[in-house]
Amino acid sequence: MSRNKQELSPESQAELLKTLKARFEKNMNRHKGIEWGKVQAKLEANPEKLWSLDEMEITEGEPDVIGYDADTDEYIFCDCSAETPKGRRNICYDPKSLDDRKTYKPADSAVGMAEAMGIDLLTEEQYRDLQKLGVFDAKTSSWIQTPADIRKLGGALFADYRYGKVFVYHNGASSYYSSRAFRGLLRV
């Protein structure tokens, strides 16, 4: 899935910035009070972050700015596709759960893919905050960060949006479904 070299050509950078700017301008409700020029300057100063955003884009996550952390001076990007990203579906939770499967192994794991892409899985709190910006995962679900005590027992958490509410559930970490992937978060 991920390309080996973690940098984009100048042409690819320009194309990605154009895509991100168009999405930013189309969805101003997600980032009130944030100026694109400042975001773009941060991105241009951090080409490795552009590479991660491109990975999010390639897997159909539709990354967009969802906030700004004044304490760290970072813009927060998140996958904002209506449904969980298509290019990341059919994956189990983490590398251990992938290794534990003896038959019918999925191609990858959410934690493994996120790490390779240079992004983080959303926490439950981040997932709930994202749902305040729109409706996400009304037909699909997304793996979210799982507390160590739950993971130690073989489980993992996922979330979705149904009946006007966010639901958080558990499943075996080695399970995988065609309608479940993960949403990533990136700080720039």
Secondary structure, DSSP 8 states (H G I E B T S, - for coil): ---SS----HHHHHHHHHHHHHHHHHTGGGSTT--HHHHHHHHHH-HHHHHHHHHHHHTT--EEEEEEETTTTEEEEEE--SSS-GGG-S-BSSHHHHHH--SS--S-BHHHHHHHHT-EE--HHHHHHHHTTS---SSSEEEE---HHHHHTTEEEEEEEETTEEEEEEEETT---TTEEE-EEEE-
